[in-house]
Amino acid sequence: MSKSRPDSNPKVVVDYSHETKVANNPALRYLWLSLGFVFTGLGFVGAFLPVMPTTVFLLIAAYFFARSSPRFYNWLLNNPVFGQLIRDWRAGLGIPLRAKVMAVSLIALTIGSSAIFFVSAIIGKLILILVGLAVSFYLLSRPTKLNS
């Protein structure tokens, strides 16, 4: 596999196998692999649901794949949609500004409309608003990657 940067050519596949440390115990390896798939699935769902994080779940999935399967670890880090998020986060570059704006806007829209139209109890509205504010604050407090 090529060792060049995937940023320069999206068709280039980079081998990140040297970053993995696969567990020797087969039962543990299958557990880590299963958890990798669970968190990858949660990351994909998080891409479409504004209150679920995407990057956090994908970072956890990368951790589990690094301990269970170099193949799936490479697949995740070379994924054309989500791989760049993981590589940027690991490099300390943060979350792209566009992703932050989109996430906070969708959180405000969905939490606000849910609190107005679907939740009648005051405590329910308060919980929704507090969760939306907490997630938004967390996103806004993370480093921002200006060049996307």
PyMOL commands that set and color helices and strands:
alter all, ss='L'
color gray80, all
select helices_A, chain A and resi 17-19+26-46+55-66+70-77+83-90+97-118+122-141
alter helices_A, ss='H'
color red, helices_A
select strands_A, chain A and resi 95-96+144-145
alter strands_A, ss='S'
color yellow, strands_A
deselect
rebuild
show_as cartoon
